[in-house]
Amino acid sequence: MLLALLLLQAAPDIELRASVRARSLTIEKRGEARLTVRTDPEGENLVDVQAPKANGRRTIRNVNVTVRAEGRIADPAQSEAGAETRQPQ
C-alpha cells in the first residue's frame, strides 16, 4: 500500500507524449524551436524531446521525433504560505 501511495505522488498532474514519423521534413526558416511546460503555482516541470539535428540540411528524410512533457502542480497551500513570508511588512 505504501508503494502505491508513493507511485501516485510521483505521477505528473499533466502529461503529454507524442511520437511522430515523417518520410520527409522540409525546413523553410532557420531558427530554434522550443517546447516548455509551465504550471501555476510553479511546480516541477520536465520536457524531453528526441529529434534529429538538421546540421544545415533543408530536408531530412525518415524523421522520428519523440516528445514527453510533464507538469506537476505545486500545493497551493504551500505556495500561499511562501508568498506570505516573502511580502514586506
Stockholm file with secondary structure:
# STOCKHOLM 1.0

chainA/1-89         MLLALLLLQAAPDIELRASVRARSLTIEKRGEARLTVRTDPEGENLVDVQAPKANGRRTIRNVNVTVRAEGRIADPAQSEAGAETRQPQ
#=GR chainA/1-89 SS CHHHHHHHHHSCSEEEEEEEEEEEEECCSCSCCCCCCCCSSCCCEEEEEECCCCTTCSEEEEEEEEEEEEECCCCHHHHHHHHHHHSCC
#=GC SS_cons        CHHHHHHHHHSCSEEEEEEEEEEEEECCSCSCCCCCCCCSSCCCEEEEEECCCCTTCSEEEEEEEEEEEEECCCCHHHHHHHHHHHSCC
//
